[in-house]
Amino acid sequence: MQHSPIPPSPVSRSPEAWIDFVFSAQAARGGVVRRSIAWVEREVGRDRFIAAVRARGFHLVASRNQFIVICNSDPVQMLF
């Protein structure tokens, strides 16, 4: 699976613009987006990010220090 890196957002970018930027990436079109929890908290805040994922109907998984967003609304099954 390929991950296309997203460059750090400029300091002047608003939280809403940052979220739009992340979810406009090709990976967000039916794929997977992975971001450091610390980076999300610094850029937009955990609650705002979670609300943005939920509003899109996506799934959010937290593992260790990463958020993994499954960018579709199909059911998800954890296999192990």
Biotite code that builds the C-alpha atoms (Angstrom):
import biotite.structure as struc

atoms = struc.array([
    struc.Atom([0.000, 0.000, 0.000], chain_id="A", res_id=1, res_name="MET", atom_name="CA", element="C"),
    struc.Atom([1.371, 3.383, -0.965], chain_id="A", res_id=2, res_name="GLN", atom_name="CA", element="C"),
    struc.Atom([1.103, 6.455, 1.198], chain_id="A", res_id=3, res_name="HIS", atom_name="CA", element="C"),
    struc.Atom([1.518, 9.798, -0.454], chain_id="A", res_id=4, res_name="SER", atom_name="CA", element="C"),
    struc.Atom([3.198, 12.132, 2.008], chain_id="A", res_id=5, res_name="PRO", atom_name="CA", element="C"),
    struc.Atom([1.432, 15.364, 2.785], chain_id="A", res_id=6, res_name="ILE", atom_name="CA", element="C"),
    struc.Atom([3.792, 18.243, 3.460], chain_id="A", res_id=7, res_name="PRO", atom_name="CA", element="C"),
    struc.Atom([3.460, 20.087, 6.748], chain_id="A", res_id=8, res_name="PRO", atom_name="CA", element="C"),
    struc.Atom([0.760, 22.666, 6.547], chain_id="A", res_id=9, res_name="SER", atom_name="CA", element="C"),
    struc.Atom([1.678, 26.326, 6.807], chain_id="A", res_id=10, res_name="PRO", atom_name="CA", element="C"),
    struc.Atom([1.163, 27.915, 10.190], chain_id="A", res_id=11, res_name="VAL", atom_name="CA", element="C"),
    struc.Atom([-1.359, 30.322, 8.695], chain_id="A", res_id=12, res_name="SER", atom_name="CA", element="C"),
    struc.Atom([-3.647, 27.534, 7.471], chain_id="A", res_id=13, res_name="ARG", atom_name="CA", element="C"),
    struc.Atom([-6.939, 27.463, 9.375], chain_id="A", res_id=14, res_name="SER", atom_name="CA", element="C"),
    struc.Atom([-8.060, 24.204, 11.010], chain_id="A", res_id=15, res_name="PRO", atom_name="CA", element="C"),
    struc.Atom([-10.865, 23.858, 8.456], chain_id="A", res_id=16, res_name="GLU", atom_name="CA", element="C"),
    struc.Atom([-8.435, 24.382, 5.566], chain_id="A", res_id=17, res_name="ALA", atom_name="CA", element="C"),
    struc.Atom([-6.064, 21.802, 7.084], chain_id="A", res_id=18, res_name="TRP", atom_name="CA", element="C"),
    struc.Atom([-8.870, 19.236, 7.331], chain_id="A", res_id=19, res_name="ILE", atom_name="CA", element="C"),
    struc.Atom([-9.985, 19.950, 3.755], chain_id="A", res_id=20, res_name="ASP", atom_name="CA", element="C"),
    struc.Atom([-6.364, 19.605, 2.623], chain_id="A", res_id=21, res_name="PHE", atom_name="CA", element="C"),
    struc.Atom([-5.928, 16.210, 4.329], chain_id="A", res_id=22, res_name="VAL", atom_name="CA", element="C"),
    struc.Atom([-9.191, 14.809, 2.995], chain_id="A", res_id=23, res_name="PHE", atom_name="CA", element="C"),
    struc.Atom([-8.623, 16.138, -0.525], chain_id="A", res_id=24, res_name="SER", atom_name="CA", element="C"),
    struc.Atom([-5.596, 13.844, -0.924], chain_id="A", res_id=25, res_name="ALA", atom_name="CA", element="C"),
    struc.Atom([-5.967, 10.958, -3.353], chain_id="A", res_id=26, res_name="GLN", atom_name="CA", element="C"),
    struc.Atom([-5.705, 8.486, -0.450], chain_id="A", res_id=27, res_name="ALA", atom_name="CA", element="C"),
    struc.Atom([-8.886, 9.955, 1.029], chain_id="A", res_id=28, res_name="ALA", atom_name="CA", element="C"),
    struc.Atom([-10.909, 8.853, -2.001], chain_id="A", res_id=29, res_name="ARG", atom_name="CA", element="C"),
    struc.Atom([-11.814, 5.381, -0.808], chain_id="A", res_id=30, res_name="GLY", atom_name="CA", element="C"),
    struc.Atom([-8.388, 4.656, 0.682], chain_id="A", res_id=31, res_name="GLY", atom_name="CA", element="C"),
    struc.Atom([-6.664, 5.129, 3.989], chain_id="A", res_id=32, res_name="VAL", atom_name="CA", element="C"),
    struc.Atom([-5.205, 8.250, 5.589], chain_id="A", res_id=33, res_name="VAL", atom_name="CA", element="C"),
    struc.Atom([-2.757, 7.890, 8.464], chain_id="A", res_id=34, res_name="ARG", atom_name="CA", element="C"),
    struc.Atom([-1.638, 10.795, 10.651], chain_id="A", res_id=35, res_name="ARG", atom_name="CA", element="C"),
    struc.Atom([0.289, 11.166, 13.870], chain_id="A", res_id=36, res_name="SER", atom_name="CA", element="C"),
    struc.Atom([-2.068, 11.880, 16.776], chain_id="A", res_id=37, res_name="ILE", atom_name="CA", element="C"),
    struc.Atom([0.336, 14.546, 18.038], chain_id="A", res_id=38, res_name="ALA", atom_name="CA", element="C"),
    struc.Atom([0.311, 16.230, 14.616], chain_id="A", res_id=39, res_name="TRP", atom_name="CA", element="C"),
    struc.Atom([-3.499, 16.201, 14.486], chain_id="A", res_id=40, res_name="VAL", atom_name="CA", element="C"),
    struc.Atom([-3.703, 17.650, 17.995], chain_id="A", res_id=41, res_name="GLU", atom_name="CA", element="C"),
    struc.Atom([-1.214, 20.386, 17.098], chain_id="A", res_id=42, res_name="ARG", atom_name="CA", element="C"),
    struc.Atom([-2.812, 21.304, 13.747], chain_id="A", res_id=43, res_name="GLU", atom_name="CA", element="C"),
    struc.Atom([-6.568, 21.127, 14.437], chain_id="A", res_id=44, res_name="VAL", atom_name="CA", element="C"),
    struc.Atom([-7.241, 19.398, 17.743], chain_id="A", res_id=45, res_name="GLY", atom_name="CA", element="C"),
    struc.Atom([-8.414, 15.863, 18.401], chain_id="A", res_id=46, res_name="ARG", atom_name="CA", element="C"),
    struc.Atom([-12.125, 16.685, 18.828], chain_id="A", res_id=47, res_name="ASP", atom_name="CA", element="C"),
    struc.Atom([-12.328, 18.709, 15.614], chain_id="A", res_id=48, res_name="ARG", atom_name="CA", element="C"),
    struc.Atom([-10.559, 15.958, 13.636], chain_id="A", res_id=49, res_name="PHE", atom_name="CA", element="C"),
    struc.Atom([-12.840, 13.255, 15.039], chain_id="A", res_id=50, res_name="ILE", atom_name="CA", element="C"),
    struc.Atom([-15.894, 15.368, 14.160], chain_id="A", res_id=51, res_name="ALA", atom_name="CA", element="C"),
    struc.Atom([-14.591, 15.850, 10.595], chain_id="A", res_id=52, res_name="ALA", atom_name="CA", element="C"),
    struc.Atom([-14.063, 12.105, 10.144], chain_id="A", res_id=53, res_name="VAL", atom_name="CA", element="C"),
    struc.Atom([-17.515, 11.361, 11.544], chain_id="A", res_id=54, res_name="ARG", atom_name="CA", element="C"),
    struc.Atom([-19.176, 14.028, 9.349], chain_id="A", res_id=55, res_name="ALA", atom_name="CA", element="C"),
    struc.Atom([-17.724, 12.324, 6.264], chain_id="A", res_id=56, res_name="ARG", atom_name="CA", element="C"),
    struc.Atom([-19.066, 8.945, 7.367], chain_id="A", res_id=57, res_name="GLY", atom_name="CA", element="C"),
    struc.Atom([-15.532, 7.505, 7.557], chain_id="A", res_id=58, res_name="PHE", atom_name="CA", element="C"),
    struc.Atom([-14.094, 5.157, 10.185], chain_id="A", res_id=59, res_name="HIS", atom_name="CA", element="C"),
    struc.Atom([-11.374, 6.185, 12.642], chain_id="A", res_id=60, res_name="LEU", atom_name="CA", element="C"),
    struc.Atom([-8.937, 3.827, 14.353], chain_id="A", res_id=61, res_name="VAL", atom_name="CA", element="C"),
    struc.Atom([-6.312, 4.862, 16.880], chain_id="A", res_id=62, res_name="ALA", atom_name="CA", element="C"),
    struc.Atom([-3.261, 2.663, 17.294], chain_id="A", res_id=63, res_name="SER", atom_name="CA", element="C"),
    struc.Atom([-0.274, 3.609, 19.395], chain_id="A", res_id=64, res_name="ARG", atom_name="CA", element="C"),
    struc.Atom([0.492, 7.159, 18.246], chain_id="A", res_id=65, res_name="ASN", atom_name="CA", element="C"),
    struc.Atom([-1.378, 7.132, 14.917], chain_id="A", res_id=66, res_name="GLN", atom_name="CA", element="C"),
    struc.Atom([-4.878, 7.866, 13.685], chain_id="A", res_id=67, res_name="PHE", atom_name="CA", element="C"),
    struc.Atom([-5.901, 5.659, 10.777], chain_id="A", res_id=68, res_name="ILE", atom_name="CA", element="C"),
    struc.Atom([-8.891, 6.874, 8.791], chain_id="A", res_id=69, res_name="VAL", atom_name="CA", element="C"),
    struc.Atom([-10.671, 4.400, 6.532], chain_id="A", res_id=70, res_name="ILE", atom_name="CA", element="C"),
    struc.Atom([-12.113, 6.708, 3.925], chain_id="A", res_id=71, res_name="CYS", atom_name="CA", element="C"),
    struc.Atom([-15.369, 5.001, 3.085], chain_id="A", res_id=72, res_name="ASN", atom_name="CA", element="C"),
    struc.Atom([-18.604, 4.287, 4.886], chain_id="A", res_id=73, res_name="SER", atom_name="CA", element="C"),
    struc.Atom([-18.691, 0.552, 4.184], chain_id="A", res_id=74, res_name="ASP", atom_name="CA", element="C"),
    struc.Atom([-18.755, -1.741, 7.224], chain_id="A", res_id=75, res_name="PRO", atom_name="CA", element="C"),
    struc.Atom([-15.345, -2.507, 8.742], chain_id="A", res_id=76, res_name="VAL", atom_name="CA", element="C"),
    struc.Atom([-14.427, -5.856, 10.233], chain_id="A", res_id=77, res_name="GLN", atom_name="CA", element="C"),
    struc.Atom([-11.421, -6.239, 12.520], chain_id="A", res_id=78, res_name="MET", atom_name="CA", element="C"),
    struc.Atom([-9.937, -9.637, 11.658], chain_id="A", res_id=79, res_name="LEU", atom_name="CA", element="C"),
    struc.Atom([-7.402, -9.914, 14.465], chain_id="A", res_id=80, res_name="PHE", atom_name="CA", element="C"),
])
